[in-house]
């Protein structure tokens, strides 16, 4: 029972995060600042060239941020499909 509650809670949290990302992309996705997209993860996904935050930022495997970025990429992958479905 505890595992089920934990799993459901995590699922609800993930859906909220995905919704936040999609809303942010809808508001800021087409903006740029000093020639750089405000949401490069969206712009380059739409263009088919996004390879992830680690590639974009030049983060090497084994560094402190690598796994954090991988987790963020998986979350944003879900958000991207939700974004595409909402358009």
HELIX and SHEET records of a PDB file:
HELIX    1   1 UNK A    2  UNK A   28  1                                  27    
HELIX    2   2 UNK A   40  UNK A   46  1                                   7    
HELIX    3   3 UNK A   53  UNK A   57  1                                   5    
HELIX    4   4 UNK A   66  UNK A   86  1                                  21    
SHEET    1   A 2 UNK A  32  UNK A  33  0                                        
SHEET    2   A 2 UNK A  36  UNK A  37 -1                                        
END                                                                             
